[in-house]
Amino acid sequence: MKLIKVLGSGCAKCNQTVEFIKEIAQQEGAEIELQKVTEPIQIMQYNVLSTPAIVIEEKVVHSGSIPKKEQILTWL
């Protein structure tokens, strides 16, 4: 099971990103643990300047926009 974190303040794009990843994982039958990280101190630990940001297995793989479906599929 992959640990995927969505870093963001809780803005609309951040919430959409969480739902989008959840939806695609369900469609693909991928087992993931999806966490939403909204605490600024925790987000700063990843040196992320723009959100939403995606962290997989503690590595930042995307930041600054809602990822495209093709990107999400490669992460699953």
TIROMAR-490154 format. One record per residue (C-alpha): x, y, z. Coordinates in steps of 0.2 Angstrom, whole numbers, padded with zeros to 4 digits, always signed. Example, Ala and Ser with C-alpha at 12.3 -4.5 7.8 and 13.67 -1.06 7.14 Angstrom:
<pts>
+0062-0022+0039/+0068-0005+0036/
</pts>
This chain:
<pts>
+0000+0000+0000/+0007+0017-0005/+0006+0032+0006/+0001+0047-0003/+0000+0064+0005/-0008+0080-0002/-0001+0095+0005/-0011+0111+0005/-0020+0124+0015/-0038+0116+0012/-0041+0127-0003/-0053+0121-0017/-0038+0115-0028/-0031+0105-0014/-0048+0097-0010/-0051+0093-0028/-0034+0085-0029/-0038+0073-0014/-0054+0068-0022/-0046+0066-0039/-0033+0054-0033/-0045+0045-0022/-0057+0042-0037/-0043+0036-0049/-0036+0024-0036/-0053+0017-0033/-0056+0015-0052/-0039+0007-0054/-0041-0004-0039/-0025+0003-0031/-0023+0001-0013/-0017+0018-0006/-0017+0027+0011/-0021+0045+0007/-0017+0059+0019/-0022+0077+0018/-0009+0088+0026/-0015+0106+0030/-0003+0111+0044/+0009+0125+0038/+0024+0118+0048/+0022+0101+0041/+0020+0107+0023/+0036+0118+0026/+0046+0102+0030/+0044+0097+0012/+0051+0113+0006/+0036+0116-0005/+0032+0133-0010/+0016+0131-0020/+0001+0119-0017/-0007+0107-0019/+0008+0096-0018/+0009+0078-0019/+0021+0067-0008/+0023+0049-0011/+0033+0038+0001/+0040+0054+0008/+0046+0061-0009/+0038+0077-0017/+0033+0071-0035/+0022+0086-0040/+0017+0104-0034/+0008+0119-0039/-0007+0112-0048/-0020+0098-0049/-0011+0084-0057/-0017+0076-0073/-0025+0059-0073/-0010+0052-0083/+0002+0058-0069/-0008+0050-0055/-0009+0033-0065/+0010+0033-0065/+0011+0035-0046/-0001+0021-0042/
</pts>
